[in-house]
C-alpha cells in the first residue's frame, strides 16, 4: 500500500508553499450544470464476503452511513495543485463533450459510435475518476499506484485496465461503487493466499454506467 504522503498523480512529496494539496473532486465540477436535481444528502454503503479457515464464504452485513452532502461534493486532497490544473486542461475539457454525448445517447436511447481517440479520452477520464474515488473513499487498501496516476497525467491509459460502457433502463441518479477483490495464485480461492488485489469501480450517471 502506497503512502498518501505524496501526490497520487506525480509522486512528489508535499512541501508547504511548493508542492501543495488541492481539492480534486471525484465528480467533475462541470457535471453540476448537467446532472439535474440531486438529493442534498447521500448514503455510503459497504458490504462484501468473508472467508473462514475452511474456504467457505459468507456475506458481510450491509453497512449504511448517511452523509449530509451531495455526492458532487466528494473530494480528495491527495492531488497536487499543478496536477489538478493540468488534468483539468488536458483531460476534463476534452472528455466533457464526449461524456455528455454518451450520457445523452444512453438516456434517449440512440446508437452512438465513438472514434478510437475519443474512446481513449473517455477511458482515461473514467480511470482518473476511479483513482480519485478510491482516495476519497479511504478504503483499507490503496490499489491504484502512483505509476497509474502518472500514466493518466502523461496522456496515457493505465496498462492492464479496461473500461466498459453500458446503458440501463432506469435512472439511477449519480453514484460510485468500489470493490477490491483479492486474487490468489490458484484456480479455486483459498483463504489467506493472496497474490495481488484488483480495483473495480462502477461510475453511474443516470442511464449510463462506466465500469473500470
C-alpha positions as CSV (number, residue, x, y, z in Angstrom):
1,X,0.0,0.0,0.0
2,X,1.5,3.3,-1.1
3,X,1.7,6.3,1.2
4,X,-0.7,9.2,0.8
5,X,2.3,11.5,1.7
6,X,2.7,12.2,-2.0
7,X,0.6,13.3,-4.9
8,X,-1.3,10.4,-6.4
9,X,-0.6,11.6,-10.0
10,X,3.0,12.8,-10.0
11,X,4.5,11.2,-6.9
12,X,6.0,14.4,-5.4
13,X,6.0,14.7,-1.6
14,X,4.1,17.5,0.0
15,X,6.2,20.6,0.6
16,X,4.5,23.7,2.1
17,X,4.5,26.6,-0.4
18,X,5.9,24.4,-3.2
19,X,4.0,21.1,-3.5
20,X,0.6,21.9,-2.2
21,X,-2.6,19.9,-1.8
22,X,-5.7,20.8,-3.8
23,X,-9.3,19.8,-3.7
24,X,-9.8,17.3,-6.5
25,X,-13.5,16.4,-7.0
26,X,-14.4,12.8,-7.7
27,X,-17.3,14.0,-9.8
28,X,-16.0,16.8,-12.1
29,X,-17.4,20.2,-11.2
30,X,-18.8,20.8,-14.7
31,X,-21.2,17.9,-14.1
32,X,-23.2,20.1,-11.7
33,X,-24.6,22.0,-14.6
34,X,-25.9,18.9,-16.4
35,X,-26.8,16.4,-13.7
36,X,-30.2,17.8,-12.8
37,X,-31.8,18.0,-9.3
38,X,-29.9,15.7,-6.9
39,X,-30.6,14.8,-3.3
40,X,-28.9,17.2,-0.8
41,X,-27.5,14.1,1.1
42,X,-26.2,10.8,0.0
43,X,-25.6,7.3,1.5
44,X,-22.4,5.5,1.7
45,X,-22.7,1.7,1.9
46,X,-20.2,-1.2,2.3
47,X,-20.7,-4.9,2.0
48,X,-18.6,-7.9,1.0
49,X,-17.7,-11.6,1.5
50,X,-15.8,-13.0,4.5
51,X,-13.9,-16.3,4.2
52,X,-13.2,-18.8,7.0
53,X,-10.4,-21.3,7.5
54,X,-12.4,-24.0,5.7
55,X,-12.7,-21.9,2.5
56,X,-16.4,-21.1,3.0
57,X,-17.6,-17.6,2.3
58,X,-20.4,-15.7,4.0
59,X,-21.8,-12.3,3.2
60,X,-20.8,-9.4,5.4
61,X,-23.7,-7.3,6.6
62,X,-24.6,-4.2,4.6
63,X,-23.4,-1.0,6.5
64,X,-25.0,2.3,5.5
65,X,-23.8,5.7,6.5
66,X,-25.8,8.9,5.7
67,X,-23.7,11.9,4.6
68,X,-25.2,15.4,4.8
69,X,-23.6,16.4,1.5
70,X,-24.3,15.9,-2.2
71,X,-22.3,13.2,-4.0
72,X,-20.9,16.0,-6.1
73,X,-19.0,17.5,-3.2
74,X,-16.9,14.4,-2.6
75,X,-13.2,15.3,-2.9
76,X,-9.7,14.0,-2.2
77,X,-6.7,16.2,-1.2
78,X,-4.1,13.7,-2.4
79,X,-3.6,15.6,-5.7
80,X,-1.1,18.4,-6.2
81,X,-2.4,21.8,-7.2
82,X,-0.4,21.8,-10.5
83,X,-1.6,18.2,-11.4
84,X,-5.2,19.2,-10.7
85,X,-4.9,22.1,-13.1
86,X,-3.1,20.0,-15.7
87,X,-5.8,17.3,-15.6
88,X,-8.5,20.0,-16.0
89,X,-6.9,21.4,-19.1
90,X,-5.7,18.2,-20.8
91,X,-8.4,15.7,-19.8
92,X,-11.5,17.3,-18.3
93,X,-12.1,19.7,-21.2
94,X,-11.7,17.1,-24.0
95,X,-13.7,14.5,-22.1
96,X,-16.7,16.7,-21.2
97,X,-18.5,16.8,-24.6
98,X,-17.8,13.1,-25.2
99,X,-19.2,12.1,-21.8
100,X,-22.3,14.2,-22.2
101,X,-22.9,12.8,-25.7
102,X,-22.6,9.3,-24.3
103,X,-24.9,10.0,-21.4
104,X,-27.5,11.6,-23.8
105,X,-27.3,8.5,-26.1
106,X,-28.0,6.3,-23.1
107,X,-30.9,8.4,-22.0
108,X,-32.7,8.6,-25.4
109,X,-31.7,5.8,-26.3
110,X,-29.9,6.2,-29.6
111,X,-26.9,4.4,-31.2
112,X,-23.5,6.0,-30.8
113,X,-20.1,5.1,-32.2
114,X,-17.0,6.7,-30.8
115,X,-13.8,7.2,-32.7
116,X,-10.8,5.4,-31.2
117,X,-9.2,8.6,-29.9
118,X,-12.4,9.7,-28.3
119,X,-12.9,6.3,-26.6
120,X,-9.3,6.6,-25.3
121,X,-10.1,10.0,-23.8
122,X,-13.2,8.8,-22.1
123,X,-11.3,5.7,-20.8
124,X,-8.6,8.0,-19.3
125,X,-11.3,10.2,-17.7
126,X,-13.0,7.2,-16.2
127,X,-9.7,5.8,-14.9
128,X,-8.8,9.2,-13.3
129,X,-12.2,9.2,-11.6
130,X,-11.6,5.6,-10.4
131,X,-8.3,6.7,-8.8
132,X,-9.8,9.8,-7.1
133,X,-12.9,7.8,-5.9
134,X,-10.7,5.3,-4.2
135,X,-8.7,8.0,-2.5
136,X,-11.8,9.9,-1.3
137,X,-13.4,6.7,0.0
138,X,-10.4,5.9,2.3
139,X,-10.6,2.1,1.8
140,X,-8.4,-0.2,3.9
141,X,-6.2,-0.9,0.8
142,X,-5.0,1.5,-1.9
143,X,-4.9,-0.4,-5.1
144,X,-4.1,2.4,-7.6
145,X,-0.4,3.2,-7.6
146,X,1.4,6.5,-8.4
147,X,2.6,4.9,-11.6
148,X,-1.1,4.6,-12.7
149,X,-1.7,8.2,-11.8
150,X,1.4,9.3,-13.8
151,X,0.1,7.4,-16.9
152,X,-3.1,9.4,-16.7
153,X,-1.2,12.7,-16.2
154,X,1.1,11.9,-19.2
155,X,-1.8,11.4,-21.5
156,X,-1.8,7.6,-21.5
157,X,-4.2,5.0,-20.2
158,X,-3.5,2.6,-17.4
159,X,-1.9,-0.6,-18.6
160,X,-4.0,-3.6,-17.7
161,X,-7.1,-1.5,-17.0
162,X,-10.2,-2.0,-19.1
163,X,-13.3,0.4,-19.3
164,X,-16.7,-0.8,-20.3
165,X,-19.8,1.4,-21.0
166,X,-23.4,0.2,-20.6
167,X,-26.9,1.6,-20.7
168,X,-29.6,0.6,-18.2
169,X,-33.3,1.1,-18.4
170,X,-33.8,3.1,-15.2
171,X,-32.4,6.4,-13.9
172,X,-30.1,5.6,-11.0
173,X,-29.0,9.2,-10.4
174,X,-25.3,9.5,-9.6
175,X,-23.3,7.1,-7.6
176,X,-20.0,5.3,-7.5
177,X,-19.1,1.8,-6.2
178,X,-15.7,0.3,-5.4
179,X,-14.8,-3.4,-5.0
180,X,-11.2,-4.6,-4.2
181,X,-11.2,-8.3,-4.8
182,X,-8.2,-10.4,-3.7
183,X,-6.7,-12.6,-6.5
184,X,-5.0,-15.8,-5.4
185,X,-2.5,-17.9,-7.3
186,X,-4.8,-21.0,-7.5
187,X,-7.9,-21.5,-9.6
188,X,-10.0,-22.1,-6.5
189,X,-10.0,-19.4,-3.9
190,X,-8.0,-20.3,-0.7
191,X,-8.4,-18.0,2.3
192,X,-5.1,-16.2,3.0
193,X,-3.5,-17.0,-0.3
194,X,-3.4,-13.5,-2.0
195,X,-1.2,-12.8,-4.9
196,X,-2.5,-9.4,-5.7
197,X,-5.6,-7.1,-5.4
198,X,-7.7,-5.6,-8.1
199,X,-9.9,-2.5,-8.0
200,X,-13.2,-2.5,-9.8
201,X,-15.1,0.9,-9.9
202,X,-18.6,1.5,-11.2
203,X,-19.4,5.1,-12.2
204,X,-23.2,5.6,-12.6
205,X,-24.7,8.7,-14.2
206,X,-28.4,8.5,-14.7
207,X,-28.9,5.9,-17.5
208,X,-25.1,5.3,-18.1
209,X,-22.6,3.1,-16.3
210,X,-18.9,3.1,-16.8
211,X,-17.1,0.1,-15.3
212,X,-13.3,0.5,-14.7
